[in-house]
Amino acid sequence: MALFNPSREEVRRFFCDTWQKKQANTILTPLETLAGQWMEQHPEHHALLSDSDTALSQDYTPERGETNPFLHLSMHLSISEQISIDQPPGIRHVASVIAKRLDSEHEAQHRIMECLGQVLWESQRDGGQLSPEKYLLALKQLI
């Protein structure tokens, strides 16, 4: 799997394979362990994760009112990494404050995910790079 620019199929296979390994109680890599923890918190995706064929072929579009579970889980992984290395600087503090206020790391990540999604969308719309400054500003508005 390409580490920094995986294809849609590679991302979906990673999550499905990890879910299957987790269900079989086999040894997981650290990344698979983290992904498995997030997948456990999303039981609404368990059936899909267990069906690789459907997972690989399914399209998710906003027009149909669908959330892409693979994008959602990937964002959990990305935000977890951002928090662990405090990049952008200050995200760890923001995540901690929100998690304490909501009494849920999971819900805190969903709030952060909204900010990340917004700045990603803006950068794509504008044809530019993601702005860490805008992202951090949006995060700080959460607290």
N, C-alpha and C positions, 0 to 999 in steps of 0.2 A: 504494500500500500504506500502510495506517495505520502510522505509525512506532512508536507505543508500545502499541497494542492491535490487532495484525493478527488477522484471522480465521484459522481453521484452513486454509482454502483459500489465502489470501494467503501464509502461511508456506510451505506446500507448493509453491506456484507459484514463490516466490522461490528455493527450493533447486533445484527441477527446472530452472527457466529458467537459473539460474546454472550448473548442471552442464552443460547443453546449450551455453551460451556458452563455458564453459571447454573443452569437447570440440572446439568449432569454432575455438578459439584467437582469439576476439574479445575486444575490450577489456572489462575488468571494472571496476566501481567498487571503491573500497577495501573496502567491506563484502563485495562478491561475491568479491574476491580472498581475503579471510580465510575466508569460507565455503568457497570452493573448496579451500583448503589443508586444512581439516578434513575435507571430503568425500573428498579424496584419501587420507586416512588411514583411511578406512572403506570399503574395497572391497566389503564385504558389502552395501553400500547402492547400489552403482553401477547395477545393473540396474533397481532401483526408481526411482532418480533419472532414468533415461533413459526411463521410461514414465510420463508425466504422468497419463494416464487412471487407471492403477492407483494411483498415488500419491495422487491426489485422492479416490479412493473407498475406499481400504483403512482399516479400523479396527484399532487396536492396543489390546489389553486385557491387563491383568496376569493376568486369569483364564485367558487362553490362553497365558500365559507369553511374551508378546511385548514387546519393547522398541520404543517408537515412535522410528523413526530421525529424524524431524523434531524431536521434542522433544530427543533426544540431541544433534543438531547445533546446535539453538538454544541448548542449555545450553553447548556449547563456545563459541559466539559470546558469550554472556552472561559466561561466566567469563573469556574473553579480554579483554573490555571491563573487567570488574572489576579484573583484574590490571593492565591498562594505566593505569587511573586510581587504583589502590590504594584501592578502595572495596569492602568496608569496609576501613578503614585496617589494614594488616598482611597483607592477602591476598597482596600481591606477594611479601613475605618468605616466607610459608608456601609459596607456589607454587614459589619458587626453591629452597627447602630440599628440598621433596619431589621436584622435578624432578632435582636433583643426586643425591639418594639413590637414586632409581629409574632414573637416567640416561635419563629420558624425560619431556618436557613433556606428551606425550599421556597417559601413565599418571598423571602428577601431576594433570592435569585430571580424569581419571576419579575419582580419590580425592576431589578437591574437589567434583565433581558429586554424589557420594554425600551429602556434607554439605549441599549446596544442596538436593538432592531431599528430604532429611529435614526441613530447616527449612521448606521450601515445604509439604510434606505436613502438618506440625504446624500451620502457620498456617491452612491450609485446614480442617483438622479442628477447630481451635479457633475458627474464624470470625474470626480477627484478622489483623493485619498481620504480614509477615515480620519476625522479630526479628534485626537485624544483630548484636546482642550474642550471641545463641545461635549464629548462623552462624559468627561469629568464634571463639567458644569451641570449637565443633566442629572448625573448621579448625586451631586451635592444638593440638588433641589429635592431629592427624595427625603433628606433628613432635616 
